[in-house]
Amino acid sequence: MRLANFKGRLVIGDRGGTFVDLALASEGRFEPDPQLIYERWDEFLAWSSGATLGVGEPVAAEALGPPVPRPRQVFAVALNYSAHATEGGSDPPSVPQVFTKFPSCLAGPHTRVTLPGEFVDWEAELVVVIGHRAHHVTSSQAWEYVAGLMVGQDLSARDVQRSGPTPQFSLGKSFPGFGPTGPWLLTLAEYGEGDAEIECLLNGVRVQHASTGEMIFPVAQLIAHISSIAPMLPGDLVFTGTPSGVGAHRTPPVFLRDGDVLVSRITRIGEISQTFHER
């Protein structure tokens, strides 16, 4: 099942590509606000497994917002692919390197992003959505706390990120529009098992490509690690890290420019696209 944010209302669909309005289909049992469903995730899954949704309708991709529009916490992971660590001159970390993106940076799957400077970079990522409060969760339990998966971009202003004596990860990665996600949340039942391919294309040219199986710390380990410190709440997001191929580590470096189009896709989930323009 796929959950999308269509003009601010939660809609659900399947592989056929059509969607129905959840509040209408459930006769008011569930609210239209896309954020609230994660507080009632088990109830929603039980209802949807036996519900007759009726005939759905196509939705315009351009009208889709972020599937999870107002998470209370957005965790992100640095250097979670060995080749990405190596291209930046770092050793693969021994523990997950976690920072935050501020929720105000989140955006829908098909957007125009204003470039705040000359050093904006791309990072295609698998994004995990938490479906239950998770605190001190073990790796073996972790997937039980996941509602679904999305495609995401951890856009990064490298000059801001690296300014000062210590890294400014959260600020450099939280300009407006720097957290596009979507195109929908894919539930685990539809995603299935096994790794997926993740890739990023800049103006039609592939710049990143890897398998999610190449993560140094898989999703379950990330959830176990983060939840050992901070309670993870329903609707929280985890940006799980990016493969090699970012612009800052190319020779010479490449950064996003006015008119560039960036496409990020993950097999079985879908793709998002961003067009960039100068202020």
Protein Blocks (a to p, Z undefined) as FASTA:
>chain_A
ZZddeehiacdddfkopacdfklmnnomacfblklmmmmmmmmmmmmmmccebjaddddf
klpccfblbbfbdcddehkbfklmmmnopacdfbdcdddddfklpccfbdcdddfbfkbc
cddddddddfbdcehiafklmmmmpgbdcdddddddfklmmgcjbdcfklmmmcghiacg
djbdcdfklnogadddddddeehiafbdcdfklpfbafklmmmmmmmmmccdehiacdeb
jaehifklpccdddddehiacddddehibccddddddZZ
